[in-house]
Amino acid sequence: MRVEQIARVAEEVARLQRMLGHARSQILSKAGQDVEWAAQILISYLAAAGPMRLGALAALVQSDSSTVSRQVAALVRDGFVERRADPDDGRAVVLAVTEAGEQAHQIHRQIRNERYGDILASWTTEDVTALATLLHRLDNAFETRLRGGG
């Protein structure tokens, strides 16, 4: 029985991933900004955590520094992220969102939250809370496994 339930979870997660792919393009289109999804993720991490070095950002998004460096270069060129001297070590550089980056982040969050609000409008508060709790557990389990902890 458990094997079948796990297979069902795997199928539903795969289906959810496909739906999220479609939702991503709709959210980005509605935001009206020329920011790719991967770049938006970098902006979101920088907006939430504050300025950080490239290596720390790459670790947070679980990507290699060279990939993140290319994405950051485009964000700097487009004015969403800036490089600053590291206040702890003037020889090093930290990345920080600009005002335009913060605005892009806020617009993206607002559109995303409105979209989810529409999707979950018929759900009870208890169901939404349960879903959030279970998704958090699933995310943590994935993260633990990806970091070699299980």
Salt bridges, closest charged atoms under 4 A:
GLU12 OE1 - ARG15 NH1 3.36
ASP78 OD1 - ARG77 NE 3.25
GLU82 OE2 - ARG84 NE 2.72
ASP86 OD2 - ARG53 NE 2.86
ASP89 OD2 - ARG53 NH2 3.81
ASP89 OD1 - ARG91 NE 3.02
GLU143 OE2 - ARG147 NH1 2.97
